Amino acid sequence: QTIGRERRPRLSDRPMLFYTEAFILEMFRHSSFLPFTIPHCTTRDTVLNGYFIPKDLCVFVNQWQIN
């Protein structure tokens, strides 16, 4: 009803599609579409929860475990 049948939905229609937007955001909150995040590298030696993480180490976050 919001867009009609004359054209396909566009990204600019997102603010008007309240339920679609809510569904997309809920899916992002509920599950991950990638198992890991993009790698991050440490800029200095760090201790986190008793674990030593050296400088210039690449760190990946396990999204499956977080969600």
SULNORPE-V592764 format. One line per field, one symbol per residue. phi: phi as a letter, one per 30 degrees, with the letter a starting at -180 (. if undefined). burial: 1 if it has 16 or more other C-alpha atoms within 10 Angstrom, else 0. A space follows every 10 residues. Layout:
# SULNORPE-V592764
phi = ???
burial = ???
This chain:
# SULNORPE-V592764
phi = .dcjcdbddb dddeddcddd dddddddddd bccbdbdddc cdcadbcbhi cdcddicdcc cdddddd
burial = 0000000000 0000000000 0000000000 0100000000 0000000000 0000000000 0000000
